[in-house]
Amino acid sequence: QVQLVESGGGLEQPGGSLRLSCAVSGSIDAVKTVGWYRQGSGKERDLVAQISKSGSTHHEDFAKGRFTISMDGTFKTVYLQMNNLKPEDTAVYYCRALTFATWIYWGQGTQVTVSS
């Protein structure tokens, strides 16, 4: 079992920054990758970025240059630094863990609202 708890969301003005955190606990050794996803109102849940235990990262095209995924050395916390926020970044942001056994775990999500 893997538990994920997101934090750091909130209301930010366009052009501002937020850093989301995903606290990973439980069977951390079983985790292969951790990803950040987002789901806007009435939209599907989409990948933003993901990071592997080795530290390799992938960012979706819309996130490149503005968002950065990182982790502490132990994989217990995964971050998503979001800069130059835009209104279209408004969404619930979720943390997802994929284990080597292909089990998937989700956090409860954190709301990000970008508005003036």
C-alpha positions as CSV (number, residue, x, y, z in Angstrom):
1,Q,0.0,0.0,0.0
2,V,1.1,3.5,-0.8
3,Q,-0.4,6.6,0.6
4,L,-0.2,10.0,-1.1
5,V,-1.1,13.4,0.4
6,E,-1.0,16.5,-1.7
7,S,-0.6,20.0,-0.3
8,G,0.4,23.5,-1.4
9,G,-2.6,24.4,-3.6
10,G,-4.5,27.7,-3.3
11,L,-5.4,30.9,-5.1
12,E,-2.8,32.6,-7.0
13,Q,-2.7,35.5,-9.5
14,P,-1.8,35.1,-13.1
15,G,2.0,35.2,-13.4
16,G,2.5,34.0,-9.8
17,S,4.0,30.8,-8.5
18,L,3.0,27.8,-6.4
19,R,4.9,24.8,-5.2
20,L,2.8,21.6,-4.7
21,S,4.1,18.8,-2.5
22,C,3.1,15.2,-2.5
23,A,4.0,13.2,0.6
24,V,4.6,9.6,-0.2
25,S,4.3,6.9,2.6
26,G,3.8,3.2,3.0
27,S,5.6,0.9,0.6
28,I,7.9,3.5,-0.9
29,D,10.4,0.9,-2.1
30,A,7.7,-0.5,-4.4
31,V,7.1,2.8,-6.1
32,K,8.5,3.1,-9.7
33,T,7.3,6.6,-10.6
34,V,5.3,9.4,-9.1
35,G,3.4,11.8,-11.4
36,W,1.4,15.0,-11.1
37,Y,-1.9,15.0,-12.9
38,R,-4.5,17.7,-13.2
39,Q,-8.2,17.8,-13.9
40,G,-10.0,21.0,-14.8
41,S,-13.8,21.4,-14.3
42,G,-15.5,19.2,-16.9
43,K,-12.3,18.0,-18.3
44,E,-10.3,14.7,-18.2
45,R,-7.5,14.1,-15.8
46,D,-4.2,14.8,-17.7
47,L,-0.6,14.1,-16.9
48,V,1.5,17.2,-16.1
49,A,4.9,15.6,-15.2
50,Q,6.4,12.5,-13.7
51,I,9.6,11.5,-12.0
52,S,11.1,8.0,-11.6
53,K,13.0,6.8,-8.5
54,S,16.2,7.3,-10.4
55,G,15.4,10.9,-10.9
56,S,14.6,11.0,-14.6
57,T,11.8,13.3,-15.4
58,H,9.1,13.8,-18.1
59,H,7.1,17.0,-18.6
60,E,4.2,17.4,-20.9
61,D,4.7,20.0,-23.6
62,F,2.4,22.5,-21.9
63,A,4.4,22.2,-18.7
64,K,7.9,22.6,-20.2
65,G,9.5,25.9,-19.2
66,R,6.9,26.7,-16.5
67,F,6.5,23.6,-14.3
68,T,9.3,21.5,-12.8
69,I,8.9,18.2,-11.0
70,S,11.5,17.1,-8.4
71,M,11.8,15.0,-5.4
72,D,13.8,14.8,-2.2
73,G,16.5,12.1,-2.2
74,T,14.3,9.5,-0.5
75,F,11.3,9.7,-2.8
76,K,9.2,10.6,0.3
77,T,8.2,14.0,-1.1
78,V,7.7,14.9,-4.7
79,Y,7.3,18.5,-5.7
80,L,5.7,20.4,-8.6
81,Q,7.1,23.9,-8.9
82,M,4.7,26.0,-11.0
83,N,5.8,29.4,-12.3
84,N,4.1,32.0,-14.5
85,L,0.7,30.5,-13.7
86,K,-2.1,31.1,-16.1
87,P,-5.9,31.0,-15.6
88,E,-6.0,27.8,-17.7
89,D,-3.8,26.1,-15.1
90,T,-6.8,26.2,-12.7
91,A,-7.6,22.6,-11.8
92,V,-7.4,20.0,-9.1
93,Y,-3.9,18.6,-9.0
94,Y,-3.4,15.0,-8.1
95,C,-0.4,12.9,-7.2
96,R,-0.2,9.4,-8.6
97,A,2.2,6.6,-7.8
98,L,2.9,3.6,-10.0
99,T,4.5,0.6,-8.5
100,F,6.8,-1.9,-10.1
101,A,3.9,-4.4,-9.8
102,T,1.8,-1.9,-11.8
103,W,-0.5,-0.9,-8.9
104,I,-1.7,2.6,-9.1
105,Y,-2.4,4.9,-6.1
106,W,-3.9,8.4,-6.1
107,G,-3.9,11.2,-3.6
108,Q,-7.0,13.2,-2.8
109,G,-6.0,16.2,-4.8
110,T,-5.3,19.9,-4.1
111,Q,-7.1,22.7,-5.7
112,V,-5.2,25.3,-7.7
113,T,-7.0,28.4,-8.8
114,V,-5.4,31.1,-10.9
115,S,-7.4,34.3,-11.0
116,S,-7.0,38.0,-10.6
